[in-house]
Amino acid sequence: MAVHDHSHRSAGLHLPSFRRNSTSTAPGSAVSARDDTHTARAYVFGSVRLLMGFVFLWAFLDKTFGFGYATPSGKGWIDGGSPTRGFLGSVSVGPMESTFHEWAGAAWADWLFMLGLLGIGLALVAGIGLRLAAVAGTVMMALMWVAEWPPAQHLSDGSPSMSTNPFADYHLVYAAVLIALAAVSAGDTLGAGRLWARLPFVRDNGWLR
């Protein structure tokens, strides 16, 4: 009888204790794992946002001051060079070839292009106005895609276009990344997105997020 009572107490003491520990710690572990995953995802998107911002800001700075990379030294915008003449003037394929030639070097085209690069770059780096940046960036990338016209295998003079893909090129990838960054509110991490969202005029106008 004593042995029976002892074994019963032993099972009663240990088994419920084990169950309570497993049920109490499992939800906490699951929540912690979800939080860690969410935090890691937020930092990944925040880092991608900063890299994309640098892409646009660097293009603006190089074309403005002529750092000797894509824009030769002494050929920058401040030196009297045109940010659009070289690219648009060299378009040699696609349905808008002649239109781009007309736009090349025009003051309004230079200003729109450069303000677009600057505005998108600053918005991405700061983490604010990502929806506007996504719209503006997508329009810019779409126009540049049309200018290069990847579907063509040959240029208007008959020479090979050297296109590596008839549809997906880096312009479309950039546009998709901009849209994704805006959709996940990537400015909330490593940026001022949360502070920006609390401003009254931003709360009343969601498109400014």
Backbone as a chain_set.jsonl record, in Angstrom:
{"seq": "MAVHDHSHRSAGLHLPSFRRNSTSTAPGSAVSARDDTHTARAYVFGSVRLLMGFVFLWAFLDKTFGFGYATPSGKGWIDGGSPTRGFLGSVSVGPMESTFHEWAGAAWADWLFMLGLLGIGLALVAGIGLRLAAVAGTVMMALMWVAEWPPAQHLSDGSPSMSTNPFADYHLVYAAVLIALAAVSAGDTLGAGRLWARLPFVRDNGWLR", "coords": {"N": [[0.847, -1.208, 0.0], [1.916, 1.192, 0.811], [3.903, 1.41, -1.092], [2.395, 1.626, -3.395], [1.046, 4.04, -2.928], [3.25, 5.75, -2.922], [4.287, 5.538, -5.551], [2.152, 6.568, -6.947], [2.064, 9.206, -6.038], [4.496, 10.045, -7.023], [4.129, 9.955, -9.818], [2.101, 11.772, -9.963], [3.325, 14.091, -9.128], [5.449, 14.604, -10.925], [4.615, 14.303, -13.63], [2.389, 16.185, -14.182], [3.848, 18.523, -13.668], [5.753, 18.543, -15.711], [4.119, 18.832, -17.945], [2.972, 21.321, -17.496], [5.224, 22.99, -17.74], [5.965, 22.578, -20.411], [3.756, 23.527, -21.825], [3.72, 26.145, -21.032], [6.093, 27.256, -21.842], [6.31, 26.827, -24.597], [4.483, 28.535, -26.173], [5.693, 31.01, -25.617], [8.215, 30.679, -26.766], [7.502, 30.383, -29.437], [6.389, 32.895, -29.979], [8.644, 34.478, -29.565], [10.276, 33.541, -31.635], [8.782, 34.354, -33.848], [8.895, 37.11, -33.485], [11.649, 37.548, -33.769], [11.984, 36.779, -36.434], [10.362, 38.658, -37.704], [11.73, 41.002, -37.01], [14.23, 40.564, -38.234], [13.417, 40.481, -40.918], [12.486, 43.083, -41.208], [14.854, 44.558, -40.927], [16.282, 43.627, -43.11], [14.727, 44.597, -45.292], [14.954, 47.31, -44.679], [17.693, 47.714, -45.06], [17.96, 47.107, -47.788], [16.45, 49.179, -48.791], [18.063, 51.412, -48.159], [20.297, 50.857, -49.759], [19.149, 51.025, -52.317], [18.432, 53.688, -52.252], [20.969, 54.867, -52.287], [21.771, 54.175, -54.846], [20.147, 55.825, -56.482], [20.756, 58.378, -55.453], [23.525, 58.517, -55.893], [23.617, 58.451, -58.689], [22.438, 60.917, -59.205], [24.316, 62.7, -58.007], [26.712, 62.099, -59.396], [26.02, 62.756, -62.032], [25.538, 65.416, -61.678], [27.936, 66.607, -60.711], [30.001, 65.393, -62.113], [31.874, 63.105, -61.458], [33.566, 61.419, -62.731], [32.812, 58.814, -63.207], [30.12, 57.4, -64.446], [29.637, 59.812, -65.583], [31.855, 61.894, -67.208], [34.621, 63.768, -65.854], [34.265, 67.26, -65.605], [32.116, 67.325, -67.278], [29.774, 67.504, -65.987], [26.467, 68.412, -64.753], [26.594, 70.92, -63.539], [28.637, 71.968, -64.925], [27.642, 72.66, -67.298], [26.895, 70.525, -68.809], [24.512, 68.131, -70.142], [22.262, 66.07, -68.482], [20.557, 64.319, -69.807], [21.1, 64.253, -72.502], [23.122, 62.507, -73.495], [22.183, 59.853, -72.944], [19.434, 59.713, -73.885], [19.823, 60.722, -76.419], [21.244, 58.725, -77.652], [19.548, 56.633, -78.029], [18.544, 53.95, -79.96], [16.61, 52.225, -80.827], [13.316, 50.8, -80.632], [9.835, 51.877, -80.017], [9.68, 54.568, -79.301], [11.862, 55.93, -80.203], [12.404, 58.229, -81.889], [11.013, 60.152, -80.441], [12.392, 60.232, -77.985], [14.808, 61.232, -78.936], [14.054, 63.823, -79.543], [13.533, 64.776, -77.002], [16.013, 64.705, -75.81], [18.466, 66.455, -74.085], [16.826, 68.637, -73.627], [15.835, 71.347, -71.549], [13.679, 71.065, -69.716], [13.476, 68.295, -69.614], [15.942, 67.598, -68.526], [15.741, 68.801, -65.957], [13.463, 67.505, -64.847], [14.333, 64.852, -64.83], [16.629, 64.955, -63.169], [15.595, 66.027, -60.767], [13.875, 63.976, -60.185], [15.659, 61.816, -59.7], [16.989, 62.868, -57.43], [14.849, 63.342, -55.595], [13.688, 60.752, -55.297], [15.91, 59.35, -54.354], [16.491, 60.693, -51.892], [14.093, 60.244, -50.502], [14.128, 57.456, -50.218], [16.488, 57.026, -48.711], [15.881, 58.448, -46.371], [13.571, 57.165, -45.639], [10.965, 58.009, -45.964], [7.859, 59.004, -47.515], [7.615, 56.844, -49.303], [5.714, 55.713, -50.978], [5.154, 57.66, -52.902], [7.719, 57.806, -53.946], [7.916, 55.25, -55.02], [6.006, 55.321, -57.075], [6.997, 57.44, -58.721], [9.566, 56.417, -59.264], [8.932, 54.035, -60.598], [7.707, 54.981, -62.934], [9.89, 56.349, -64.057], [11.717, 54.204, -64.403], [10.233, 52.651, -66.186], [10.171, 54.274, -68.479], [12.899, 54.325, -69.081], [13.258, 51.643, -69.6], [11.749, 51.376, -71.944], [13.301, 53.004, -73.549], [15.631, 51.507, -73.847], [14.569, 49.184, -74.826], [14.37, 46.121, -74.536], [13.056, 43.873, -75.871], [13.862, 43.905, -78.552], [15.93, 42.357, -80.959], [17.634, 43.417, -82.716], [19.098, 46.597, -83.506], [17.952, 49.79, -84.824], [19.583, 50.208, -87.024], [20.169, 47.731, -87.849], [22.177, 46.308, -86.575], [23.241, 43.962, -83.998], [21.338, 44.011, -80.98], [22.256, 43.186, -78.546], [20.749, 42.512, -76.388], [20.03, 40.87, -73.381], [17.812, 39.693, -72.337], [14.448, 39.379, -73.238], [12.49, 40.712, -71.815], [12.669, 40.998, -68.836], [14.716, 43.157, -67.26], [17.196, 45.133, -65.467], [15.864, 47.515, -64.937], [13.154, 46.906, -64.599], [13.396, 45.254, -62.397], [14.337, 47.076, -60.464], [12.065, 48.732, -60.314], [10.183, 46.917, -59.291], [11.329, 46.392, -56.795], [11.165, 48.93, -55.584], [8.377, 49.21, -55.373], [7.827, 47.064, -53.648], [9.216, 47.875, -51.338], [7.737, 50.118, -50.569], [5.291, 48.871, -50.09], [5.737, 47.292, -47.819], [6.295, 49.116, -45.909], [9.022, 49.925, -45.524], [10.473, 52.018, -44.546], [10.161, 52.226, -41.837], [12.081, 50.942, -40.356], [15.44, 51.575, -39.689], [15.094, 54.095, -40.614], [13.111, 57.134, -40.958], [10.448, 56.56, -41.059], [8.333, 55.91, -39.214], [8.106, 58.213, -37.624], [7.471, 60.053, -39.61], [4.986, 59.056, -40.431], [3.404, 59.775, -38.303], [2.908, 62.452, -38.525], [0.443, 65.0, -38.833], [-0.531, 65.803, -41.464], [0.314, 63.717, -42.997], [-0.966, 61.526, -41.846], [-3.555, 62.166, -42.595], [-3.433, 61.928, -45.294], [-2.918, 59.237, -46.842], [-1.469, 58.511, -49.095], [0.891, 59.805, -48.953], [2.555, 58.344, -47.393]], "CA": [[0.0, 0.0, 0.0], [2.817, 2.341, 0.868], [4.57, 1.517, -2.391], [1.393, 2.106, -4.348], [0.846, 5.477, -2.691], [4.477, 6.468, -3.285], [4.379, 5.631, -7.01], [1.082, 7.46, -7.409], [2.49, 10.597, -5.775], [5.589, 10.356, -7.924], [3.58, 10.279, -11.129], [1.309, 12.992, -9.845], [4.193, 15.265, -8.957], [6.349, 14.867, -12.053], [3.964, 14.406, -14.932], [1.744, 17.491, -14.369], [4.857, 19.58, -13.686], [6.342, 18.538, -17.049], [3.127, 19.372, -18.88], [2.841, 22.768, -17.286], [6.41, 23.656, -18.269], [5.971, 22.545, -21.872], [2.711, 24.389, -22.366], [3.967, 27.548, -20.706], [7.267, 27.781, -22.552], [6.163, 26.721, -26.056], [3.964, 29.761, -26.787], [6.692, 32.072, -25.513], [9.257, 30.423, -27.762], [6.933, 30.662, -30.754], [6.287, 34.351, -30.106], [10.005, 34.999, -29.715], [10.744, 33.213, -32.981], [8.084, 35.226, -34.785], [9.441, 38.461, -33.322], [12.984, 37.564, -34.36], [11.816, 36.73, -37.886], [9.833, 39.955, -38.118], [12.803, 41.988, -36.876], [15.217, 40.296, -39.282], [12.82, 40.898, -42.189], [12.442, 44.544, -41.226], [16.21, 45.063, -41.154], [16.646, 43.311, -44.497], [14.07, 45.583, -46.148], [15.548, 48.611, -44.405], [19.011, 47.756, -45.692], [17.737, 47.182, -49.237], [15.99, 50.552, -49.052], [19.214, 52.307, -48.124], [21.1, 50.592, -50.95], [18.446, 51.601, -53.464], [18.564, 55.142, -52.133], [22.31, 55.24, -52.722], [21.802, 54.052, -56.311], [19.552, 57.022, -57.076], [21.503, 59.571, -55.042], [24.814, 58.531, -56.567], [23.374, 58.85, -60.084], [22.223, 62.37, -59.194], [25.565, 63.398, -57.687], [27.677, 61.906, -60.473], [25.589, 63.522, -63.195], [25.607, 66.843, -61.343], [29.299, 67.102, -60.507], [30.958, 64.739, -62.991], [32.906, 62.476, -60.641], [34.432, 60.579, -63.546], [32.305, 57.452, -63.339], [29.27, 57.419, -65.641], [29.759, 61.161, -66.152], [33.259, 62.321, -67.192], [34.959, 64.995, -65.135], [34.101, 68.458, -66.419], [30.908, 67.198, -68.105], [28.626, 67.458, -65.1], [25.376, 69.358, -64.97], [27.028, 72.258, -63.135], [29.614, 72.429, -65.917], [26.929, 72.94, -68.54], [26.508, 69.293, -69.489], [23.102, 67.738, -70.063], [22.11, 64.708, -67.948], [19.735, 63.45, -70.65], [21.504, 64.264, -73.918], [23.871, 61.31, -73.856], [21.373, 58.635, -72.92], [18.291, 59.791, -74.796], [20.296, 60.957, -77.784], [21.831, 57.502, -78.206], [18.517, 55.605, -78.202], [18.575, 53.519, -81.359], [15.67, 51.125, -80.996], [12.071, 50.953, -79.884], [8.758, 52.693, -80.592], [9.803, 55.973, -78.934], [13.215, 56.368, -80.56], [12.42, 59.615, -82.359], [10.539, 61.0, -79.347], [13.5, 60.408, -77.056], [15.782, 62.114, -79.571], [13.546, 65.188, -79.401], [13.637, 65.163, -75.593], [17.408, 64.709, -75.367], [19.091, 67.752, -73.877], [15.862, 69.698, -73.328], [15.979, 71.799, -70.156], [12.633, 70.486, -68.888], [13.797, 66.876, -69.418], [17.059, 67.549, -67.571], [15.257, 69.129, -64.613], [12.588, 66.429, -64.362], [15.146, 63.668, -64.578], [17.498, 65.163, -62.011], [14.752, 66.145, -59.568], [13.383, 62.632, -59.903], [16.743, 61.074, -59.048], [17.225, 63.43, -56.108], [13.694, 63.108, -54.73], [13.564, 59.317, -55.001], [17.044, 58.976, -53.521], [16.312, 61.225, -50.54], [12.964, 59.554, -49.873], [14.558, 56.106, -49.85], [17.466, 57.092, -47.624], [15.203, 58.902, -45.151], [12.493, 56.243, -45.304], [9.692, 58.724, -45.966], [7.278, 59.198, -48.842], [8.0, 55.715, -50.155], [4.694, 55.461, -51.999], [5.439, 58.602, -53.985], [8.984, 57.391, -54.554], [7.654, 54.052, -55.818], [5.31, 55.729, -58.301], [7.926, 58.198, -59.555], [10.626, 55.529, -59.702], [8.392, 53.088, -61.573], [7.544, 55.709, -64.192], [11.23, 56.58, -64.591], [12.273, 52.934, -64.864], [9.477, 52.224, -67.368], [10.65, 55.056, -69.623], [14.247, 53.859, -69.41], [13.083, 50.323, -70.212], [11.319, 51.605, -73.326], [14.442, 53.579, -74.267], [16.56, 50.429, -74.202], [13.716, 48.241, -75.554], [14.961, 44.773, -74.502], [12.52, 42.861, -76.791], [14.476, 43.954, -79.887], [17.178, 41.625, -81.168], [18.483, 44.253, -83.56], [18.867, 48.03, -83.445], [17.336, 50.329, -86.039], [20.53, 50.114, -88.131], [20.35, 46.32, -88.176], [23.204, 45.661, -85.763], [22.677, 43.239, -82.844], [21.027, 44.868, -79.825], [22.954, 42.616, -77.39], [19.809, 42.357, -75.285], [20.211, 39.572, -72.726], [16.51, 39.168, -71.932], [13.444, 40.153, -73.981], [11.535, 41.407, -70.953], [13.127, 41.356, -67.496], [16.046, 43.737, -67.093], [17.345, 45.727, -64.139], [14.894, 48.589, -64.733], [11.948, 46.298, -64.045], [13.748, 44.782, -61.055], [14.34, 48.266, -59.604], [10.68, 49.157, -60.114], [9.553, 45.948, -58.396], [11.885, 46.599, -55.452], [10.578, 50.167, -55.06], [6.988, 48.921, -55.002], [7.865, 46.197, -52.473], [9.637, 48.672, -50.182], [6.595, 50.928, -50.15], [4.214, 47.995, -49.605], [6.041, 46.761, -46.482], [6.678, 50.246, -45.045], [10.429, 49.67, -45.2], [11.067, 53.179, -43.894], [9.972, 52.172, -40.386], [13.316, 50.432, -39.772], [16.619, 52.282, -40.213], [14.612, 55.291, -41.288], [12.198, 58.002, -40.206], [9.094, 56.257, -41.502], [7.34, 55.971, -38.138], [7.915, 59.625, -37.278], [6.794, 60.657, -40.753], [3.592, 58.604, -40.445], [2.655, 60.413, -37.22], [2.607, 63.84, -38.846], [-0.991, 65.124, -39.148], [-0.873, 65.851, -42.886], [0.589, 62.388, -43.555], [-2.068, 60.673, -41.387], [-4.781, 62.498, -43.352], [-3.204, 61.628, -46.707], [-2.165, 58.0, -46.81], [-0.577, 58.375, -50.26], [2.178, 60.416, -48.628], [3.366, 57.402, -46.612]], "C": [[0.867, 1.237, 0.0], [3.506, 2.538, -0.457], [3.61, 2.078, -3.425], [1.166, 3.6, -4.179], [2.055, 6.284, -3.141], [4.576, 6.635, -4.806], [3.299, 6.559, -7.551], [1.464, 8.927, -7.207], [3.592, 11.004, -6.734], [5.08, 10.738, -9.3], [2.808, 11.582, -11.069], [2.16, 14.228, -9.733], [4.944, 15.611, -10.235], [5.613, 15.119, -13.364], [3.243, 15.739, -15.128], [2.751, 18.624, -14.449], [5.472, 19.69, -15.072], [5.396, 19.159, -18.064], [2.978, 20.875, -18.727], [4.013, 23.513, -17.882], [6.377, 23.704, -19.791], [4.919, 23.476, -22.442], [2.974, 25.849, -22.092], [5.127, 28.123, -21.499], [7.09, 27.764, -24.062], [5.591, 27.979, -26.689], [4.97, 30.905, -26.739], [7.788, 31.916, -26.541], [8.757, 30.746, -29.155], [6.831, 32.162, -30.993], [7.653, 34.975, -30.326], [10.544, 34.743, -31.108], [10.087, 34.108, -34.014], [8.625, 36.648, -34.713], [10.815, 38.58, -33.964], [12.909, 37.581, -35.881], [11.335, 38.075, -38.413], [10.923, 41.024, -38.07], [13.846, 41.811, -37.968], [14.692, 40.762, -40.637], [12.813, 42.417, -42.3], [13.821, 45.135, -41.515], [16.698, 44.762, -42.573], [16.032, 44.336, -45.447], [14.641, 46.977, -45.925], [16.9, 48.764, -45.076], [18.892, 47.861, -47.216], [17.298, 48.587, -49.628], [17.16, 51.531, -49.093], [20.111, 52.106, -49.35], [20.459, 51.189, -52.196], [18.529, 53.124, -53.445], [19.916, 55.615, -52.612], [22.443, 55.158, -54.239], [21.286, 55.337, -56.965], [20.339, 58.281, -56.709], [22.851, 59.648, -55.742], [24.654, 58.959, -58.029], [23.175, 60.359, -60.165], [23.539, 63.114, -58.983], [26.577, 63.285, -58.813], [27.311, 62.719, -61.708], [25.661, 65.029, -62.926], [27.046, 67.361, -61.341], [30.355, 66.44, -61.399], [32.127, 64.143, -62.231], [33.827, 61.554, -61.432], [34.014, 59.126, -63.631], [31.431, 57.38, -64.601], [29.37, 58.764, -66.35], [31.221, 61.616, -66.065], [33.457, 63.616, -66.416], [34.877, 66.187, -66.078], [32.867, 68.44, -67.301], [29.644, 67.16, -67.254], [27.599, 68.526, -65.415], [25.813, 70.773, -64.612], [28.063, 72.833, -64.105], [28.96, 72.757, -67.255], [26.544, 71.71, -69.325], [25.03, 68.984, -69.297], [22.997, 66.306, -69.558], [21.346, 63.765, -68.869], [20.236, 63.339, -72.084], [22.205, 62.972, -74.32], [23.001, 60.071, -73.952], [20.243, 58.675, -73.94], [18.736, 59.996, -76.245], [20.857, 59.718, -78.446], [20.818, 56.376, -78.352], [18.442, 55.23, -79.677], [17.66, 52.335, -81.62], [14.395, 51.461, -80.244], [11.084, 51.925, -80.495], [8.871, 54.182, -80.289], [11.175, 56.547, -79.276], [13.255, 57.83, -80.964], [11.958, 60.58, -81.271], [11.654, 61.27, -78.344], [14.584, 61.31, -77.641], [15.349, 63.581, -79.446], [13.693, 65.682, -77.957], [15.085, 65.363, -75.147], [17.959, 66.127, -75.26], [18.134, 68.887, -73.576], [15.941, 70.048, -71.839], [14.938, 71.149, -69.251], [12.913, 69.005, -68.604], [14.936, 66.717, -68.413], [16.57, 67.772, -66.146], [14.371, 68.021, -64.04], [13.387, 65.189, -63.989], [15.975, 63.821, -63.307], [16.701, 65.318, -60.715], [14.175, 64.79, -59.177], [14.431, 61.793, -59.189], [16.954, 61.552, -57.617], [16.074, 63.108, -55.154], [13.544, 61.656, -54.338], [14.69, 58.877, -54.073], [16.89, 59.445, -52.088], [15.179, 60.514, -49.802], [13.365, 58.16, -49.402], [15.525, 56.131, -48.673], [16.795, 57.482, -46.308], [14.102, 57.945, -44.712], [11.128, 56.896, -45.253], [9.169, 58.864, -47.397], [7.578, 58.064, -49.8], [6.968, 55.402, -51.229], [4.88, 56.398, -53.186], [6.714, 58.204, -54.718], [8.78, 56.169, -55.445], [6.97, 54.4, -57.13], [6.27, 56.441, -59.248], [9.026, 57.294, -60.11], [10.15, 54.53, -60.744], [8.199, 53.75, -62.929], [8.91, 55.931, -64.859], [11.829, 55.296, -65.159], [11.546, 52.425, -66.103], [9.949, 52.974, -68.606], [12.054, 54.609, -70.045], [14.211, 52.471, -70.036], [12.682, 50.465, -71.674], [12.473, 52.154, -74.153], [15.433, 52.497, -74.692], [15.865, 49.314, -74.981], [14.327, 46.838, -75.651], [14.358, 43.756, -75.474], [13.22, 42.812, -78.149], [15.774, 43.156, -79.927], [18.165, 42.442, -82.0], [18.113, 45.725, -83.378], [18.296, 48.507, -84.771], [18.275, 50.287, -87.232], [20.846, 48.677, -88.521], [21.405, 45.599, -87.365], [22.566, 44.97, -84.559], [22.455, 44.177, -81.657], [21.79, 44.436, -78.573], [22.048, 42.532, -76.164], [19.95, 40.953, -74.696], [18.898, 38.931, -72.293], [15.433, 40.011, -72.618], [12.453, 40.917, -73.113], [12.165, 41.917, -69.662], [14.559, 41.876, -67.526], [16.078, 44.478, -65.76], [16.372, 46.875, -63.886], [13.607, 48.044, -64.104], [12.199, 45.772, -62.629], [13.743, 45.955, -60.075], [12.914, 48.719, -59.302], [9.971, 48.227, -59.132], [10.045, 46.129, -56.958], [11.295, 47.856, -54.817], [9.143, 49.942, -54.589], [6.947, 48.063, -53.736], [8.25, 46.982, -51.217], [8.507, 49.548, -49.663], [5.512, 50.062, -49.532], [4.467, 47.5, -48.186], [6.453, 47.857, -45.506], [8.123, 50.102, -44.564], [11.107, 50.855, -44.525], [10.94, 53.171, -42.386], [11.215, 51.671, -39.66], [14.505, 51.081, -40.464], [16.21, 53.533, -40.99], [13.631, 56.05, -40.425], [10.738, 57.752, -40.564], [8.036, 56.383, -40.427], [7.051, 57.418, -37.735], [7.141, 60.347, -38.375], [5.307, 60.306, -40.736], [2.76, 59.278, -39.362], [2.31, 61.871, -37.515], [1.154, 63.964, -39.298], [-1.298, 65.091, -40.642], [-0.578, 64.524, -43.578], [-0.524, 61.43, -43.117], [-3.332, 60.914, -42.195], [-4.639, 62.173, -44.832], [-2.299, 60.415, -46.811], [-1.194, 57.845, -47.97], [0.784, 59.008, -50.02], [3.086, 59.478, -47.836], [4.512, 56.881, -47.434]], "O": [[0.598, 2.205, -0.711], [3.684, 3.667, -0.914], [3.991, 2.918, -4.24], [1.1, 4.34, -5.16], [1.905, 7.381, -3.68], [4.903, 7.714, -5.3], [3.532, 7.267, -8.531], [1.229, 9.772, -8.07], [3.636, 12.141, -7.205], [5.533, 11.721, -9.888], [2.849, 12.392, -11.995], [1.767, 15.301, -10.19], [5.063, 16.785, -10.587], [5.95, 16.038, -14.111], [3.457, 16.386, -16.153], [2.553, 19.58, -15.199], [5.695, 20.795, -15.565], [5.817, 19.919, -18.936], [2.873, 21.606, -19.712], [3.823, 24.574, -18.476], [6.71, 24.722, -20.397], [5.167, 24.147, -23.443], [2.506, 26.712, -22.834], [5.157, 29.317, -21.797], [7.665, 28.607, -24.75], [6.159, 28.466, -27.667], [5.091, 31.676, -27.691], [8.243, 32.898, -27.126], [9.487, 31.314, -29.967], [7.148, 32.647, -32.08], [7.817, 35.874, -31.151], [11.189, 35.608, -31.701], [10.741, 34.573, -34.947], [8.795, 37.313, -35.735], [11.119, 39.576, -34.62], [13.663, 38.296, -36.542], [11.825, 38.573, -39.427], [11.03, 41.851, -38.976], [14.298, 42.789, -38.562], [15.429, 41.368, -41.415], [13.099, 42.97, -43.362], [13.939, 46.104, -42.265], [17.438, 45.55, -43.162], [16.724, 44.883, -46.306], [14.797, 47.743, -46.876], [17.217, 49.83, -45.604], [19.633, 48.61, -47.853], [17.716, 49.119, -50.656], [17.226, 52.384, -49.978], [20.623, 53.074, -49.913], [21.141, 51.786, -53.029], [18.676, 53.765, -54.486], [20.014, 56.649, -53.272], [23.141, 55.968, -54.85], [21.908, 55.869, -57.884], [20.563, 59.148, -57.555], [23.277, 60.731, -56.143], [25.458, 59.736, -58.544], [23.68, 61.008, -61.082], [23.837, 64.061, -59.71], [27.234, 64.269, -59.155], [28.181, 63.303, -62.355], [25.827, 65.819, -63.855], [27.336, 68.419, -61.9], [31.498, 66.896, -61.429], [33.254, 64.626, -62.346], [34.759, 60.975, -60.875], [34.792, 58.287, -64.086], [31.96, 57.308, -65.709], [29.208, 58.847, -67.567], [31.769, 61.715, -64.967], [32.556, 64.452, -66.339], [35.36, 66.13, -67.209], [32.587, 69.415, -67.998], [28.568, 66.822, -67.748], [27.829, 69.42, -66.229], [25.447, 71.726, -65.3], [28.329, 74.035, -64.102], [29.642, 73.09, -68.224], [25.934, 71.817, -70.389], [24.384, 69.516, -68.394], [23.591, 65.406, -70.153], [21.462, 62.547, -68.739], [19.838, 62.426, -72.807], [21.911, 62.408, -75.374], [23.074, 59.327, -74.93], [20.113, 57.77, -74.764], [18.101, 59.501, -77.176], [20.941, 59.656, -79.672], [21.182, 55.272, -78.758], [18.294, 56.097, -80.538], [17.905, 51.538, -82.526], [14.391, 52.296, -79.339], [11.435, 52.705, -81.379], [8.223, 54.989, -80.955], [11.593, 57.547, -78.693], [14.061, 58.595, -80.433], [12.455, 61.703, -81.187], [11.838, 62.405, -77.904], [15.211, 62.074, -76.907], [16.184, 64.468, -79.265], [13.945, 66.864, -77.723], [15.346, 66.111, -74.205], [17.921, 66.897, -76.22], [18.578, 70.0, -73.295], [16.093, 69.173, -70.986], [15.263, 70.724, -68.142], [12.635, 68.512, -67.511], [14.909, 65.828, -67.562], [16.933, 67.028, -65.234], [14.518, 67.646, -62.876], [13.142, 64.561, -62.958], [16.014, 62.919, -62.47], [17.1, 64.79, -59.678], [14.006, 64.491, -57.995], [14.133, 61.137, -58.191], [17.083, 60.742, -56.7], [16.303, 62.653, -54.034], [13.299, 61.351, -53.171], [14.464, 58.127, -53.124], [17.133, 58.675, -51.158], [15.298, 60.218, -48.613], [12.985, 57.735, -48.311], [15.39, 55.339, -47.74], [17.101, 56.918, -45.257], [13.739, 57.917, -43.536], [10.227, 56.4, -44.576], [9.937, 58.844, -48.358], [7.776, 58.299, -50.992], [7.319, 54.876, -52.285], [4.777, 55.978, -54.338], [6.784, 58.256, -55.946], [9.399, 56.061, -56.504], [7.306, 53.845, -58.177], [6.356, 56.1, -60.428], [9.379, 57.391, -61.285], [10.888, 54.209, -61.676], [8.494, 53.149, -63.961], [9.065, 55.728, -66.063], [12.381, 55.295, -66.259], [12.169, 51.83, -66.982], [10.111, 52.374, -69.669], [12.351, 54.528, -71.237], [15.029, 52.153, -70.899], [13.205, 49.763, -72.54], [12.613, 51.813, -75.328], [16.008, 52.571, -75.778], [16.519, 48.578, -75.72], [14.752, 46.419, -76.728], [15.07, 42.84, -75.884], [13.177, 41.786, -78.826], [16.612, 43.27, -79.032], [19.369, 42.189, -81.988], [16.954, 46.055, -83.125], [18.171, 47.734, -85.721], [17.804, 50.328, -88.369], [21.673, 48.423, -89.397], [21.516, 44.377, -87.461], [21.471, 45.346, -84.14], [23.291, 45.033, -81.369], [21.953, 45.226, -77.643], [22.531, 42.486, -75.033], [19.987, 39.967, -75.432], [18.872, 37.757, -71.924], [15.503, 41.24, -72.581], [11.654, 41.696, -73.634], [12.194, 43.122, -69.415], [15.498, 41.123, -67.786], [15.103, 44.456, -65.009], [16.08, 47.181, -62.73], [13.045, 48.65, -63.191], [11.32, 45.837, -61.77], [13.202, 45.84, -58.976], [12.594, 49.052, -58.16], [9.248, 48.685, -58.248], [9.261, 46.029, -56.014], [10.959, 47.847, -53.633], [8.747, 50.428, -53.53], [6.127, 48.305, -52.85], [7.669, 46.772, -50.152], [8.34, 49.701, -48.453], [4.878, 50.465, -48.556], [3.52, 47.307, -47.424], [6.91, 47.566, -44.401], [8.406, 50.15, -43.367], [12.205, 50.711, -43.987], [11.537, 54.01, -41.712], [11.388, 51.946, -38.472], [14.563, 51.128, -41.693], [16.906, 53.964, -41.909], [13.351, 55.657, -39.292], [9.891, 58.629, -40.393], [6.951, 56.904, -40.685], [5.897, 57.797, -37.531], [6.259, 61.156, -38.091], [4.463, 61.163, -40.997], [1.537, 59.349, -39.481], [1.491, 62.461, -36.81], [0.675, 63.127, -40.063], [-2.241, 64.414, -41.053], [-1.15, 64.232, -44.628], [-0.982, 60.612, -43.915], [-4.095, 59.983, -42.454], [-5.637, 62.148, -45.552], [-1.075, 60.538, -46.861], [-0.202, 57.127, -47.852], [1.722, 58.783, -50.785], [4.26, 59.783, -47.629], [5.305, 56.076, -46.947]]}, "num_chains": 1, "name": "protein.A"}
